[in-house]
Amino acid sequence: MKNPWLKKNPFLSMWLSGANAVIGATRGRASAQAKRQANAIWTAALTPPKPKKRRGRR
């Protein structure tokens, strides 16, 4: 007698495929955002601060 739990389920397969696609896209966006933030931190740390604008007295 065959075990019914070992039979392929096309609906589960489609659901897992879609979930994997969504998770992959989310992971890619999160990775890109983390790289942008790291780049911004390094850029801010390595560039000198801009001089403050001075307002004249009246």
N, C-alpha and C positions, 0 to 999 in steps of 0.2 A: 504494500500500500504506500502511495506517495504522501509525503509530508506537505500539507497545504501551505505551511509557513515558508517553504522554500520556493514556492511558485512566484514568478515575476509579476509585479503589479504595475501596469502601465500608468495608472493615475498617480501612484506614489512616485514613480520615476519622473513623471512630468513635474510634479510638485517640487521634488528635490532639485531638479534641474533649474526651475525658475528661482527657487530660494538661493541656490548657489550663484546664479547670475546677479541677483540683487545684492548679495553679500560681497561678491567680487567688485561690483561697481562702488559700493559703499567703502570698501577697503581702499580702492584706488583713490577715491576723493579724499579720504582721511589722510592717506599717505602724502598726497599732493599738498594738502593744507599744512601738514606738519613740516614739509620741506620749505614751504613759503615762510612759515613762522620762524624756522631756524635761520633761514637766510636773512630775514628782517632783523633778528636779534644780532647776528654777526655784523650786519651792515651798520646797525646803530652803535655797536660796541667799537667798531674800528674807524668810524668817521668822527672827526672832531665836531663838537657842538657848534651850532650856528651862533654868531654873535647876537646879543639881544639888541633890539631896536631901542634907541634912546629918544625919548620925547623931550623937546626943548621946553624950557620954562617960559612962562608968559609974564 
